[in-house]
Amino acid sequence: MTSAQRSAALPDTPTVAEAGPLKGFDASSWFGLLAPAGTPPDIVNRIQQEVAKSLNTPAIKEKLLAQGAIPGGNTPQQFSAFINAEHKKWAQVVKVSGAKVD
């Protein structure tokens, strides 16, 4: 498990951070919805509320957890902060790796 926490689908499988010397390791995948720049905040908030409500219905939540996914539903502000943190983290990884775009 490369995520920071164990998967509900494989609860006995330790994370990379638990299994070795890479404390704090987190290379998890995630999905999210984005809207075009300038979308009115009331529209963005309504979409977020409806999606969060759907993700937390028992049927959807059960299916996601069975696949090892963790249902989210954070606010637009929280998601923006998360995306910024991911960008910062992975930009450093790319820089250190020396990878170049051809």
KEDONU-107153 format. One record per residue: residue in three letters; y, z, x of N, C-alpha, C, O in turn. Coordinates in pm, whole numbers, padded with zeros to 5 digits, always signed. Atoms other than C-alpha are relative to their C-alpha. Last residue first. Example, Ala and Ser with C-alpha at 12.3 -4.5 7.8 and 13.67 -1.06 7.14 Angstrom:
BEGIN
SER-00119-00006-00082-00106+00714+01367+00109+00073-00077+00220+00090-00026/ALA-00119+00000+00089-00450+00780+01230+00120+00000+00090+00118+00066+00194/
END
This chain:
BEGIN
ASP-00012+00134-00057+01633-02463+01080+00062-00094-00098+00080-00212-00068/VAL+00017+00102+00104+01696-02103+00977+00020-00136+00065+00121-00159+00131/LYS-00110+00096+00020+01647-01860+01264-00035-00097-00111-00151-00131-00130/ALA+00028+00116+00085+01429-01552+01306+00127-00084-00019+00237-00031-00032/GLY-00047+00122-00064+01526-01325+01596-00026-00126-00081-00007-00236-00031/SER+00112+00092-00022+01310-01045+01461+00041-00125+00076-00042-00190+00139/VAL+00083-00051-00108+01587-00787+01510-00114-00097+00033-00155-00109+00148/LYS-00079+00004-00123+01827-00991+01296-00086+00043+00120-00087-00024+00223/VAL-00012+00141-00040+01567-01055+01025+00075-00009+00133+00035-00086+00221/VAL+00134+00042-00041+01482-00683+01005+00006-00144+00052-00051-00176+00157/GLN+00025-00062-00131+01852-00590+00995-00136-00044+00054-00149-00071+00174/ALA-00086+00073-00094+01913-00837+00711-00020+00054+00141-00022-00022+00238/TRP+00070+00120-00045+01611-00684+00538+00084-00087+00092+00030-00161+00174/LYS+00125-00032-00071+01760-00335+00517-00063-00127+00058-00097-00130+00176/LYS-00034-00065-00127+02115-00447+00428-00127+00026+00082-00130-00002+00202/HIS-00062+00102-00084+01995-00687+00159+00030+00058+00138+00001-00006+00240/GLU+00107+00090-00045+01762-00423+00016+00056-00107+00094-00004-00138+00197/ALA+00079-00074-00099+02049-00170+00003-00114-00087+00055-00140-00085+00175/ASN-00081-00011-00122+02276-00422-00171-00076+00072+00110-00070+00032+00227/ILE-00002+00132-00062+02002-00505-00423+00080+00004+00131+00038-00054+00231/PHE+00133+00024-00055+01951-00134-00496-00004-00134+00073-00054-00142+00186/ALA+00010-00083-00121+02325-00075-00542-00135-00022+00069-00141-00027+00192/SER-00089+00059-00099+02340-00368-00786-00006+00078+00132-00012+00018+00239/PHE+00068+00118-00051+02037-00233-00971+00084-00070+00106+00030-00118+00206/GLN+00110-00044-00086+02198+00109-01004-00072-00121+00062-00107-00119+00180/GLN-00060-00058-00121+02521-00044-01137-00108+00046+00098-00095+00025+00219/PRO-00053+00108-00084+02334-00268-01383+00060+00053+00131+00045-00010+00236/THR-00126+00056+00049+02146+00038-01506+00044-00116+00089-00004-00130+00201/ASN-00122-00067-00046+01783+00101-01418+00125-00074-00049+00118-00188-00094/GLY-00096-00008+00109+01506-00035-01638+00129+00068+00042+00203+00119-00042/GLY-00133-00048-00037+01208+00004-01416+00088+00015-00122+00053+00081-00220/PRO-00109+00045+00088+00839-00029-01494+00132+00065+00039+00139+00185+00066/ILE-00067-00119+00052+00622+00041-01188+00115-00048-00086+00211-00106-00035/ALA-00145+00009+00011+00376-00236-01109+00055+00130-00058-00014+00202-00130/GLY-00063-00061-00117+00023-00173-00987+00151-00007-00002+00215+00030+00097/GLN-00015+00103-00102-00134-00417-01231+00066+00053+00127+00090-00021+00222/ALA+00135+00045-00034-00262-00136-01454+00002-00107+00110-00095-00124+00183/LEU+00060-00102-00087+00089+00014-01444-00140-00042+00044-00179-00016+00158/LEU-00066+00004-00130+00237-00308-01583-00063+00098+00097-00089+00064+00213/LYS+00037+00124-00069-00017-00334-01863+00063-00008+00138-00003-00049+00234/GLU+00142-00009-00039+00023+00032-01963-00043-00124+00078-00113-00112+00179/LYS+00009-00094-00112+00404+00007-01964-00143+00009+00051-00165+00010+00172/ILE-00055+00067-00120+00394-00304-02181-00015+00091+00121-00057+00046+00228/ALA+00082+00117-00033+00164-00147-02442+00047-00068+00128-00035-00099+00214/PRO+00133-00033-00054+00328+00199-02439-00081-00123+00043-00143-00120+00149/THR+00092-00009+00114+00683+00065-02481-00139+00026+00057-00170-00024+00165/ASN+00052-00134+00023+00887+00154-02174-00082+00014-00128-00118+00125-00167/LEU+00084-00042-00112+00944-00196-02045-00065+00136-00021-00168+00166+00039/SER+00126+00075+00003+01069-00305-02388-00095+00046+00110-00215+00063+00087/LYS+00076-00047+00117+01334-00032-02404-00137-00068-00006-00238-00003-00032/ALA+00049-00135-00033+01447-00114-02051-00083+00057-00114-00187+00119-00092/VAL+00110+00019-00095+01473-00484-02147-00060+00136+00036-00183+00151+00040/GLU+00114+00057+00072+01678-00400-02457-00121-00020+00093-00234+00005+00053/GLN+00054-00100+00093+01912-00167-02268-00124-00052-00073-00221+00021-00088/GLN+00066-00106-00077+01961-00409-01979-00065+00101-00093-00179+00142-00071/ILE+00124+00057-00053+02037-00700-02214-00078+00109+00074-00199+00123+00055/ARG+00091+00018+00114+02292-00489-02401-00134-00055+00046-00240-00007+00003/ASN+00051-00131+00040+02455-00374-02077-00099-00011-00117-00199+00061-00120/VAL+00090-00047-00106+02489-00730-01946-00063+00133-00041-00184+00151-00027/ILE+00120+00083+00010+02639-00845-02279-00104+00046+00103-00222+00062+00070/ASP+00072-00043+00120+02885-00553-02287-00128-00081-00022-00227-00029-00073/PRO+00079-00122-00019+02975-00621-01924-00076+00045-00124-00186+00098-00112/PRO-00066-00121+00049+03088-00978-02001-00090+00123+00012-00209+00117-00019/THR+00059-00032+00130+02910-01234-01781+00064+00131-00048+00068+00228+00028/GLY-00096+00011+00109+03159-01317-01505-00058+00025-00138+00015+00021-00237/ALA-00125-00073-00025+02901-01386-01238+00094-00023-00117+00104-00134-00169/PRO-00106+00068-00075+02586-01531-01394+00122+00090+00019+00153+00173-00066/ALA-00082+00085+00088+02324-01282-01506+00106-00069+00085+00141-00021+00193/LEU-00138+00015-00043+02043-01127-01304+00071-00092-00097+00010-00182-00155/LEU-00076+00103+00071+01709-00996-01419+00143+00002+00050+00203+00107+00067/GLY-00114-00042+00078+01484-00807-01184+00065-00118-00070+00038-00233-00038/PHE-00051+00107+00086+01158-00818-00997+00118+00054-00078+00124+00174-00108/TRP-00064-00041+00124+01035-00607-00710+00049-00123-00074+00065-00231-00017/SER-00060+00110+00073+00815-00628-00407+00061+00053-00129+00022+00159-00179/SER+00055+00028+00133+00757-00332-00183+00070-00121-00062+00184-00153-00030/ALA-00017+00145+00011+00813-00304+00188-00063-00041-00132-00166-00109-00136/ASP-00003+00048+00138+00868+00067+00228+00030-00149+00000+00143-00191+00025/PHE+00024+00143+00017+00795+00254+00551-00002-00035-00148-00068+00032-00227/GLY-00109+00062+00074+00950+00603+00552-00018-00149-00025+00071-00213-00081/LYS-00060-00084+00104+00716+00728+00823+00118-00072-00065+00199-00133+00003/LEU-00119+00066+00054+00549+00446+01015+00060+00080-00115+00063+00032-00229/PRO-00122-00051-00063+00307+00649+01229+00130-00059-00055+00237-00033+00000/GLY-00028+00022-00142+00010+00595+01007+00133+00052+00045+00196+00134-00022/ALA+00116+00030-00084-00174+00640+00681+00031-00009+00149-00061-00004+00231/GLU+00095-00111-00001+00093+00813+00472-00110-00019+00104-00157+00078+00164/ALA-00068-00118-00054+00370+00568+00564-00095+00120+00006-00088+00199+00101/VAL-00012+00021-00144+00137+00271+00510+00063+00125+00063+00019+00170+00169/THR-00106+00094-00038+00057+00410+00165-00001-00016+00152-00063+00063+00223/PRO-00125-00054-00055-00274+00575+00094+00102-00110+00030+00066-00226+00050/THR-00039+00077-00118-00532+00418-00136+00133+00052+00052+00234+00047-00018/ASP+00064-00057-00119-00683+00677-00368+00034-00076+00128-00010-00038+00236/PRO-00055-00131-00037-00440+00599-00653-00060+00063+00125+00002+00151+00185/LEU+00085-00039-00113-00524+00228-00662+00044+00137+00053+00092+00148+00165/ALA+00122+00081+00009-00386+00100-00997-00100+00036+00110-00220+00014+00093/ALA+00081-00058+00107-00133+00385-01014-00132-00077-00013-00233-00021-00058/SER+00011+00079+00122-00006+00257-00680-00087+00073-00101-00189+00131-00065/ARG+00132+00055+00032+00090+00507-00415+00004-00075-00132+00084-00046-00220/GLN+00088-00088+00076+00455+00552-00325-00132-00069-00031-00140-00192-00031/ALA-00025-00140-00039+00685+00407-00061-00092+00098-00073-00116+00209-00025/SER-00111-00063+00070+00539+00058-00107+00013+00146+00045-00075+00198+00114/THR-00120+00009-00083+00324-00110+00156+00121+00062-00068+00229+00071-00009/MET-00117+00000+00084+00000+00000+00000+00124+00000+00088+00145+00091+00168/
END
